[in-house]
């Protein structure tokens, strides 16, 4: 939530941390509607997230020994989202110590497992490695796939209700055209207003898309001279419903910040 982001951000600034962005309280397409502190933070870059996670870890523990993001394997804890070395941003080349028990971004595989894990039913799922996972063409925790022009769902009313119960997003396919939900979605929602998935997690699909720790291995992006591209999952309030499916993937530059992208915390046990 923005409330937690702001609390840690203000502490971090007083303790030597530096960010690219201050973050924003949710987002809306209508300037006269105010967001709430229990809505997701938005307008934060991948780099901001790494620095914030280190700051939150230090704030919780009173020291930096559990911080996950380091300059190198034996290096200092990263505290500056803008710091460069040899012309490269340190966050883009961070050493990530996944054995540390501090706060961090989830790996993409961790994110997808958390979004797809079904513990109670086998409905709309595939068996994978001994566990049932929600099908890739569905929202997290949904019992029906997302209706699209290429994938017609037999009952559009059921598909609509399933989407509306699970996902904060702007558009859905009604069987004929892309349409708005009623009431129309024009902004982020308070965290946890929709149904949680079977792992007990809210908003894995929709509300805001979420940075993952991984960089893309797609050659189209990795050969770019513009910088590192990190993976984003989950879709957002301003998206089409199919972009909120658990199988949809995006990437963007690590210094990119937008009104529909936030992040989710992960911690190694």
N, C-alpha and C positions, 0 to 999 in steps of 0.2 A: 504494500500500500504506500501511497504518498506519505502518510503519517510516519511510517517507519523509516522510509527513505530520508525524510526531512530531519528526523531526530538524529539519525546517524550522520547525515551530511553535515549538520551544524556542529556536532561533536568533532567530526573529522577535520573540518576547516580549522578548528582551534588547536588541533594536534598535528598540524603539518601536512595534511593531505591536500592534494590539488586535483580538481576535476575539470573536464572540458565543458560540462553543462551542469546547471543547478537543478535540473529536473523540473517537471511540471505536474501539477495536480490533475490527473486524468486528462481528458481532451473532449472537445465538442465541436460540431460543425456550426453551432449557433453561439454567437458571442455574448448573448444575454443570459445564458444558462451557466451557472457556476457549478464547478465540480466539488466533490467532497473529499475529505482527507482519507476516507476509507476506500476510495477508488485507486486504481493502480497508478504508480508513478509512470510518466511518459517522458519523451524527449531526453533520453539518456543513451549514450553510446556504449558500445561493447567495452571500451576502455574505462568509461565511468563505472561500469558494473564491477570490473575487476578491482578497481581502487576502493570502491564502496564495500565490497566483500571483505577486503583486508581490514578496512577501518572498523567494520562491524565486529569482526573477529577480535581485534585488539580491544574494542570497547567492552565486549562481553567478558574477555579473559583477563584484561588488565595487562596484557603483554602481547608480543607479536609472534610467539613461538609456534602458534597453530595456523598462522597465515599461509594460504595456499599459493599465492602468486608472488614469485620471486624473480629477481633480475636474471639469475642463472642458478644452477644446481646448488652452488655454495654461496649464492649472492644475497644481497639485501632484499628486504621486503619492499615491494612496489608501493609507492605512496603518491605518485604523480602521474596523472593520465596524459600529461603533455610532454613528459621527459623523453629525450632522445639520446641515443648513443650511436656514433658512427653513421649519423643520418637516418637512423631507424627508431621508431617509437618503441620504447621498452615494453609496453603492454602488448604490442603486436608480436613481440618475440619473447614473451614471458616464459619462464620455467614454471610449469604447473605441477605442484607436488600433491598428487591425489591421495597420498598416505596421510597428509595432515588433516585434522578434524575441524578446520575452520570453515567459514561460509564460502561458498563458491557457486559458479554457474554449473548447471548439470551438463554432462556430456550429452551429445545428441541421442545416443542409444539409451541413456538413463531417462531422458525426457520422453522418448517414445514409449519405453516400457511403462513408465508411470501413467502416460496418457491412455495406453491400450489395455493394461492389465485388467482382466475380469476374474474376480474372486468368488462371485456368487452365482453367475449364470454362464451358459454356453451360447446364449442368443447372439446372433450377428457377430460371431467370433470364429477365429481359426486356431487350431491347436499348434503350438510352436514350443518345442523344448519342454513339453510337459505342462505348459500353462496355456490358458485361453487368452487370446489377444483380440481386441476389437478390430474389425476389418478396416483396412486402410481408407476406404471410401466413406467413412463414417466420422461423426463427431465423437469426442472422447466420452465414453459411457453411454453412447446411444444404442438403442436396440434396432434401429433401421439405418440404412445407408442414406447419404444426402442425395436428394433428388436433383438430377442435372439433365440437360438435353440428351446426353449420352447414356444416362442411367435413369430410366423412368421407375419410380416407385409405385407399386400397385395402388396404394391409398395415399393420395396427396395430403389429405386431412391429417392422417396419422403421421406422415413425414413432417408436415408443418408443426404439429404439436410436439413431436420429438425434438425437432430443432429448437423450437421456442423454449422448451424446458431445459435445454442443455447449453445453448450458445447465445452469446451477445454478439450479433453481427447485423449488418445493414440490409443485405439482399438475400433472397432465396429464390429458387426456381419453383414456380407453382404448377409445373407440368406443361405450360405454354410459353410463359415469358418470365424474365426476372422481375421480382416484385418486392415491395417493402413489407416488413412485418407490421402488424397492428397491435399496439401502438408502434409507430415508426421509431427505429433506433437511430439516434442522432448523436450519441456520446458514449463514453465509457460508463460502466455501471459499478456500483459498490461491489467489492470483492465478495464472492459467495452468494450472489442473488439467484444464480441458476443451480440446477441439481448437480451434486457432486458425482464424480465417477466412482467405480467400484474400489478404487484404491483410496477413496476418501478425499480426493483432491478436487478443487473447484477451478473453473475457468481454464482448463487445459486446452479447450477449444474456444476461440473468440475472446472478447473483451480487449486484451492487448496481445500482440504477438510477442514472443519471448526469445531473447538471446540465449544461445547455447555456447558452450566453451569451445567447440570445435571450429577449426577453419575448414573451408571447403577444399576438397582434393580435385575438383573439376578443373581441368586444364584451361578452360576458357577464362576462369577467374585467376588461377594461380600464376598465369604468365603475364597478367596485367601489371603495368608499372605504377598503378595508382595506389597500391597498398594491399593489406590483407583483407580478405572477405570472410566473415564469420557467419555461421548458420543460424537461422531464425525459424522457429516453429510455432504452430498453434493458431495463426490467423487472428483477426482483430475486429473490433466493433464496426469499422468502416469498410469491411471486406465483403465479397460474395461468400455465401455459405460454404461452397466447395473448397475455398481456400482455408477454411477452418477445420478441414478433415485431418485426421491424425497422420495421414500419409503425405500431406503437402509440405514441401520444403522451400525455403527462401534463403537467399544470402544477401549480405550488404557489407559495405566497407565498415571497418571497426570504428571509424570516427563519425559514422552516420547516426543521427538522432532524429526521431520522428514522433508525431502525436499518436501513433498507433503501435508503438513498440516499447515494451518494458522488459521485465525479467522475473525469473523465479529462482528462489534460493534452493541450494542443495547442500548436503553435508555428509561426509563419509562417517560411518558409524565407528 
